[in-house]
Amino acid sequence: MHLHLVPGRTALLFMLVAFVLTFTITRLIVRMIRSGRGPFGNVAVGELHVHHLVPGIFLLLISGVVEFVAAPHGLFRDCVAAAFGVGAALTLDEFALWLHLSDVYWAEEGRTSVDTVVGVAALGAIGLLVSNPFARQPGEGAWFFFSFILLNCALSIVSALKGRYFLGVAGVLLPFLALWGALRLGYPGSPWFRRFYAEGSSKRARAERRGSRRRLSDRLKAAVSGLPERR
């Protein structure tokens, strides 16, 4: 497969690679700190523990200002994109902390950070592969084009209501994913589950049975996050 990269997509590639590498290295370092191995330690100013989302936020702010004010081109632009990716990874790795306003990095709620990073990385990869999902093809009628867009948005919304948030968002770029999410059973506790799966119904029982299974994705997230696997 040949991937043609225009300047904007080259920047996205730099951003995505920096994002994934930074997250991977950060998780490795914090797990080494937690286990007491290696030369690393927590960053502190006096008795204040400085979380790594702090430099991440500053990197996001600085790279954003440079992009808007300097409007860089070429390799400079790619470096700014990479800096943005590094800052985004450092910040989103502690997404659960600024969501709950509490240090839940190693708690059950900390899985939210991993879910967010995986989702953002996947969306970035899809965005890199898909040129322009909203582009109207030559000879395509206006009514057909707008009907397709509306149908795809409806399927994405149904996917999200079923608790399949990644498929709902990614389905905007890849319609097949929206259709797949809309056809699948809703997760227990999702709005679709509560509204349409009545007590005692076969769909509710199937959804609860599937929701209780340990999935490969849960095992992978447990391995990445360092948290115990859900039972």
C-alpha positions as CSV (number, residue, x, y, z in Angstrom):
1,M,0.0,0.0,0.0
2,H,1.4,3.4,-1.0
3,L,0.5,6.3,1.3
4,H,0.8,9.6,-0.4
5,L,1.6,12.3,2.2
6,V,0.7,15.9,1.5
7,P,2.3,18.4,4.0
8,G,-0.7,18.4,6.4
9,R,-0.6,14.6,6.6
10,T,3.1,14.5,7.0
11,A,2.7,16.7,10.1
12,L,-0.1,14.3,11.3
13,L,2.4,11.4,10.9
14,F,5.0,13.2,13.0
15,M,2.4,14.0,15.6
16,L,1.1,10.4,15.7
17,V,4.5,8.8,16.0
18,A,5.6,11.2,18.7
19,F,2.3,10.6,20.5
20,V,2.6,6.8,20.6
21,L,6.3,6.8,21.4
22,T,5.9,9.3,24.3
23,F,3.0,7.4,25.8
24,T,4.9,4.1,25.6
25,I,8.0,5.5,27.1
26,T,6.1,7.3,29.8
27,R,4.2,4.2,30.9
28,L,7.5,2.2,31.0
29,I,9.2,4.9,33.1
30,V,6.3,5.3,35.6
31,R,6.0,1.5,36.0
32,M,9.7,1.3,36.7
33,I,9.4,4.1,39.3
34,R,6.5,2.3,41.0
35,S,8.4,-1.0,41.2
36,G,11.6,0.8,42.4
37,R,13.7,-0.2,39.4
38,G,15.9,1.9,37.3
39,P,17.4,5.4,37.8
40,F,14.1,7.3,37.5
41,G,12.1,8.9,40.3
42,N,9.1,11.2,40.7
43,V,9.7,14.9,39.8
44,A,9.0,17.1,42.9
45,V,9.4,20.7,43.8
46,G,9.9,20.6,47.6
47,E,7.1,18.3,48.8
48,L,5.0,19.0,45.7
49,H,4.8,16.1,43.2
50,V,4.8,17.5,39.7
51,H,2.7,15.3,37.4
52,H,3.9,14.8,33.9
53,L,0.7,16.4,32.5
54,V,2.2,19.7,33.6
55,P,5.0,19.8,31.1
56,G,2.5,18.3,28.6
57,I,0.2,21.2,29.0
58,F,3.1,23.7,28.5
59,L,4.2,21.8,25.4
60,L,0.6,22.0,24.0
61,L,0.4,25.7,24.7
62,I,3.8,26.5,23.2
63,S,3.4,24.4,20.1
64,G,-0.1,25.8,19.6
65,V,1.1,29.4,19.8
66,V,4.0,28.7,17.4
67,E,1.7,27.1,14.9
68,F,-0.7,30.0,14.9
69,V,1.8,32.9,15.2
70,A,4.8,31.6,13.2
71,A,2.8,29.4,10.7
72,P,5.8,27.1,10.2
73,H,6.5,25.1,7.0
74,G,8.5,22.1,6.1
75,L,10.6,20.3,8.7
76,F,10.0,23.1,11.3
77,R,6.2,22.4,11.0
78,D,6.8,18.7,11.4
79,C,8.9,19.3,14.5
80,V,6.1,21.5,16.0
81,A,3.6,18.8,15.2
82,A,5.8,16.3,17.0
83,A,6.1,18.6,20.0
84,F,2.3,18.8,20.1
85,G,2.1,15.0,20.0
86,V,4.5,14.7,22.9
87,G,2.5,17.2,24.9
88,A,-0.8,15.5,24.1
89,A,0.6,12.1,25.2
90,L,1.9,13.4,28.5
91,T,-1.4,15.2,29.2
92,L,-3.8,12.4,28.1
93,D,-1.8,9.8,30.0
94,E,-3.2,11.5,33.1
95,F,-6.6,12.1,31.6
96,A,-8.3,10.3,34.5
97,L,-6.5,12.7,36.9
98,W,-7.9,15.9,35.4
99,L,-11.3,14.2,34.8
100,H,-11.7,13.2,38.4
101,L,-9.6,15.9,39.9
102,S,-7.9,13.3,42.0
103,D,-4.7,11.2,41.6
104,V,-6.3,8.0,40.3
105,Y,-3.4,7.0,38.1
106,W,-3.1,3.5,39.6
107,A,-6.7,3.2,40.6
108,E,-9.5,1.5,38.6
109,E,-10.5,4.9,37.2
110,G,-7.0,5.2,35.8
111,R,-8.1,2.9,33.0
112,T,-9.9,5.9,31.5
113,S,-6.5,7.4,30.6
114,V,-5.5,4.3,28.6
115,D,-8.8,4.1,26.9
116,T,-8.5,7.7,25.9
117,V,-4.9,7.4,24.6
118,V,-5.8,4.3,22.6
119,G,-8.8,5.9,21.1
120,V,-7.0,9.1,20.1
121,A,-4.1,7.1,18.6
122,A,-6.5,5.0,16.6
123,L,-8.4,8.0,15.3
124,G,-5.1,9.6,14.3
125,A,-4.1,6.5,12.4
126,I,-7.5,6.4,10.7
127,G,-7.2,10.1,9.8
128,L,-3.8,9.4,8.3
129,L,-5.1,6.7,6.1
130,V,-8.4,8.3,5.1
131,S,-7.8,11.4,2.8
132,N,-11.2,13.2,3.1
133,P,-14.3,11.2,4.1
134,F,-16.5,14.2,3.4
135,A,-15.2,14.8,-0.2
136,R,-17.9,14.7,-2.8
137,Q,-17.0,12.3,-5.6
138,P,-17.2,13.4,-9.3
139,G,-20.6,12.8,-10.8
140,E,-22.1,12.1,-7.3
141,G,-25.6,13.7,-6.9
142,A,-26.1,16.3,-4.2
143,W,-29.1,14.5,-2.7
144,F,-27.3,11.2,-2.6
145,F,-24.2,12.8,-1.1
146,F,-26.1,14.6,1.7
147,S,-28.3,11.6,2.4
148,F,-25.2,9.4,2.8
149,I,-23.7,11.9,5.2
150,L,-26.9,12.1,7.3
151,L,-27.2,8.3,7.4
152,N,-23.6,7.9,8.4
153,C,-24.0,10.5,11.2
154,A,-27.1,8.7,12.4
155,L,-25.3,5.3,12.5
156,S,-22.4,7.0,14.4
157,I,-24.9,8.4,17.0
158,V,-26.5,5.0,17.4
159,S,-23.1,3.4,18.0
160,A,-22.3,6.0,20.6
161,L,-25.6,5.5,22.3
162,K,-24.9,1.8,22.5
163,G,-21.7,2.6,24.4
164,R,-19.4,1.9,21.5
165,Y,-17.8,5.4,21.5
166,F,-14.8,4.6,19.5
167,L,-16.8,3.0,16.7
168,G,-19.2,6.0,16.8
169,V,-16.4,8.6,16.4
170,A,-14.2,6.6,14.0
171,G,-17.3,5.8,12.0
172,V,-17.5,9.4,10.9
173,L,-14.3,8.8,9.0
174,L,-14.9,5.1,8.0
175,P,-18.7,4.5,7.5
176,F,-18.2,0.7,7.9
177,L,-17.2,1.2,11.5
178,A,-20.4,3.2,12.2
179,L,-22.5,0.5,10.6
180,W,-20.7,-2.2,12.6
181,G,-21.2,-0.4,15.9
182,A,-24.9,0.3,15.2
183,L,-25.6,-3.4,14.4
184,R,-23.9,-4.7,17.6
185,L,-25.5,-5.1,21.0
186,G,-25.4,-2.2,23.3
187,Y,-23.1,-2.3,26.3
188,P,-24.7,-2.8,29.7
189,G,-25.4,0.6,31.3
190,S,-25.4,2.4,27.9
191,P,-28.3,4.7,27.1
192,W,-29.4,2.3,24.3
193,F,-29.3,-0.6,26.8
194,R,-31.4,1.2,29.4
195,R,-34.0,2.5,26.9
196,F,-34.5,-0.5,24.6
197,Y,-33.5,-3.6,26.4
198,A,-36.4,-4.4,28.8
199,E,-36.0,-6.5,31.9
200,G,-36.1,-10.2,31.1
201,S,-35.7,-9.7,27.4
202,S,-33.4,-11.9,25.4
203,K,-31.4,-8.9,24.1
204,R,-30.8,-7.7,27.6
205,A,-29.6,-11.1,28.7
206,R,-27.3,-11.4,25.7
207,A,-25.8,-8.0,26.3
208,E,-25.2,-8.7,30.0
209,R,-23.6,-12.0,29.2
210,R,-21.3,-10.5,26.6
211,G,-20.5,-7.6,28.8
212,S,-19.3,-9.9,31.6
213,R,-16.7,-11.6,29.3
214,R,-13.0,-10.8,29.6
215,R,-12.0,-9.5,26.2
216,L,-8.6,-9.4,24.6
217,S,-8.7,-5.6,24.7
218,D,-9.1,-5.6,28.5
219,R,-6.1,-7.9,28.8
220,L,-4.0,-5.6,26.6
221,K,-5.1,-2.4,28.5
222,A,-4.3,-4.1,31.8
223,A,-0.8,-5.0,30.5
224,V,-0.3,-1.4,29.3
225,S,-1.8,0.4,32.4
226,G,-0.2,-1.9,35.0
227,L,-3.5,-2.3,36.7
228,P,-5.0,-5.7,37.5
229,E,-7.2,-7.2,34.9
230,R,-10.9,-6.8,35.4
231,R,-12.7,-9.9,36.7
